Amino acid sequence: MRPTAVIFDLDGVLVDSEQLWDRIRRDVVAEFGGQWADGATEVMMGMSTPEWSRYLVEDLGADLSADAAAESVIDRMAQRYETQPPLLPDAAETVTEIARWCPVAIASSAPARIIQTFLDVADLAGTVRYAVSSEQVGAGKPAPDVYLDAARGLGVDAAECVAVEDSGNGLRAAVAAGMTVFAVPNPHFPPAEHALRDVHRVLGALAELPGAVRALT
């Protein structure tokens, strides 16, 4: 297979933000009278903003509207990105290198505001050709919608794309979209073994990606 595009997840792949999302959501739930539940972190991985904000209210009992819960969490995340962006090692360099010979996109469960803030602080706004949030396509991961939209946004066939993911729900979404999937497991929230069964290859670090993609051609 000769890939025509590479589509990156954001959280856990390009930014070390999974723990930050988790901490901020826990703070919001506690501040508004809710109760965190075992497994809540894993359940929300890949959810779109409308999905996880409803979960904070309806399942964890935060005493505010879903819209207000989303606004509170996203505002705090945006402040952290603007003051101390949690870029992972080699993230910007890897995207830039691949973009020299292959169009790249971002397909993320992060809100569009957070994706744009990342692109600005990482100086990648002119490099990433298309970026989409699952909140813009209706269904979050593990549904394939956000990956299929990213392929359409680049004007390529999903089956000719490489997807780069870290979480179980993200891996399932990319596989369901029919893409060749590279896993870069998040050490803090590693995917279950069964989620890795259908991926093309598991990488030890993001810096390995350019060579791995080139090996497909």
C-alpha positions in Angstrom: 0.0 0.0 0.0 1.2 3.5 -0.8 -0.5 5.9 1.6 -2.0 9.1 0.2 -2.4 10.8 3.6 -1.6 10.5 7.3 -4.3 11.3 9.9 -3.3 12.0 13.5 -5.2 11.8 16.7 -4.4 14.6 19.0 -4.7 13.7 22.7 -2.1 11.2 23.7 -0.4 11.2 20.3 0.7 14.8 19.7 0.0 16.2 23.2 0.4 14.7 26.6 -3.1 15.7 27.6 -5.0 12.6 28.6 -4.0 13.1 32.3 -4.8 16.8 32.1 -8.3 16.1 30.7 -8.9 13.6 33.4 -7.7 15.9 36.2 -9.8 18.8 35.0 -12.9 16.7 34.5 -12.5 15.3 38.0 -12.2 18.8 39.4 -15.3 20.0 37.7 -17.3 17.0 38.9 -16.1 17.5 42.5 -16.7 21.2 42.5 -20.3 20.7 41.3 -21.3 18.0 43.7 -20.8 14.9 41.6 -19.0 11.7 42.4 -16.3 10.2 40.2 -16.8 6.5 39.3 -14.3 3.7 38.7 -13.7 3.4 35.0 -15.1 6.8 34.1 -11.8 7.9 32.6 -11.7 5.0 30.2 -15.4 5.3 29.3 -14.9 8.9 28.2 -11.8 8.3 26.0 -12.8 9.1 22.5 -16.2 10.7 23.4 -17.2 13.8 21.6 -17.7 17.0 23.7 -21.5 16.6 23.8 -21.1 13.0 24.8 -18.6 13.4 27.7 -20.3 16.6 29.0 -23.6 14.7 29.3 -21.7 11.9 31.0 -20.3 14.3 33.6 -23.9 15.5 34.4 -26.1 12.4 33.9 -23.8 9.6 35.0 -21.4 11.3 37.5 -23.9 13.8 38.9 -22.3 17.2 38.3 -24.9 19.7 39.2 -24.9 21.9 36.1 -26.0 21.7 32.5 -24.0 19.7 30.0 -23.2 22.9 28.1 -21.9 24.5 31.3 -19.8 21.4 32.1 -18.3 21.5 28.6 -17.5 25.2 28.8 -15.9 24.9 32.3 -13.6 22.0 31.2 -12.7 23.5 27.8 -11.9 26.9 29.3 -9.5 25.3 31.8 -7.9 23.2 29.1 -7.5 26.2 26.7 -5.7 28.2 29.5 -3.3 25.3 30.0 -2.6 25.0 26.3 -2.0 28.8 26.0 0.4 29.0 29.0 2.0 25.6 29.1 1.2 23.5 26.0 1.7 19.8 26.7 3.4 18.9 23.5 4.8 15.4 23.3 8.5 14.9 22.2 8.9 14.9 18.5 5.3 15.8 17.8 5.7 18.9 15.8 8.8 17.6 14.1 7.1 14.3 13.1 4.0 16.0 11.6 6.2 18.5 9.7 8.5 15.7 8.3 5.5 13.6 7.0 3.8 16.7 5.6 6.8 17.3 3.3 5.8 14.2 1.2 2.2 13.4 2.3 -0.8 15.5 3.3 -1.7 15.3 7.0 -4.8 15.9 9.0 -6.0 15.7 12.6 -9.1 13.7 13.6 -9.6 14.2 17.3 -12.2 14.0 20.1 -10.9 17.3 21.4 -13.1 20.3 20.8 -12.4 22.4 17.7 -11.2 25.3 19.9 -8.5 23.1 21.5 -7.4 21.7 18.2 -6.9 25.2 16.8 -5.0 26.3 19.9 -2.7 23.3 19.5 -2.1 24.2 15.8 -1.3 27.7 16.8 1.1 27.0 19.7 2.9 24.2 17.8 3.2 26.4 14.7 1.4 23.8 12.6 -1.6 25.7 11.3 0.0 26.0 7.9 1.2 22.4 7.8 -2.0 20.4 8.8 -4.3 20.6 5.8 -7.5 19.6 7.6 -8.5 19.2 11.2 -11.8 18.0 12.5 -13.3 17.4 16.0 -15.8 14.6 16.7 -18.1 17.2 18.0 -18.4 18.4 14.4 -19.4 15.1 13.0 -21.9 13.8 15.5 -20.5 10.5 16.9 -17.3 10.2 18.9 -14.8 7.4 18.8 -15.1 4.3 18.5 -17.4 5.3 15.7 -15.4 5.9 12.5 -17.1 9.2 11.7 -14.3 11.6 12.5 -11.7 9.6 10.5 -14.0 9.3 7.5 -14.6 13.1 7.6 -10.9 13.7 7.8 -10.3 11.6 4.7 -13.1 13.5 2.9 -11.6 16.8 4.0 -8.3 15.8 2.4 -10.1 14.5 -0.7 -8.7 11.0 -0.4 -10.0 7.5 0.0 -10.1 6.4 3.7 -8.6 3.0 2.6 -5.5 4.8 1.4 -4.9 6.6 4.7 -2.7 5.9 7.6 -4.2 6.7 11.0 -2.1 7.2 14.2 -3.8 6.5 17.5 -3.1 5.8 21.1 -6.3 4.8 22.8 -8.6 1.7 22.5 -11.6 3.7 21.3 -9.4 5.6 18.8 -7.8 2.5 17.4 -11.2 0.9 16.9 -12.5 4.0 15.2 -9.6 4.1 12.8 -9.8 0.4 12.0 -13.6 0.8 11.4 -12.8 3.6 8.9 -10.8 1.1 6.9 -7.4 2.8 7.5 -4.0 1.3 8.0 -3.5 2.0 11.7 -0.3 2.6 13.7 -0.6 2.5 17.4 1.5 4.6 19.7 0.1 3.4 23.1 -0.3 6.0 25.8 1.8 4.8 28.8 -0.6 6.4 31.3 -3.8 4.9 29.8 -2.7 2.0 27.6 -5.2 0.4 25.2 -6.4 -3.1 26.0 -4.7 -5.9 24.1 -7.8 -6.7 22.0 -7.8 -3.2 20.7 -4.3 -3.7 19.2 -5.2 -6.9 17.4 -6.2 -5.2 14.1 -3.6 -2.5 13.9 -0.9 -2.7 11.3 2.0 -2.0 13.8 2.6 -0.9 17.3 5.3 1.8 17.6 7.4 2.5 20.7 7.6 6.2 20.0 6.1 8.8 17.6 9.6 9.4 16.2 9.4 6.0 14.6 6.4 6.9 12.5 8.0 8.5 9.4 10.2 5.5 8.8 7.3 3.1 9.4 5.1 4.9 6.9 7.8 5.1 4.3 8.2 1.3 4.7 4.6 0.9 3.4 5.5 2.4 0.0 
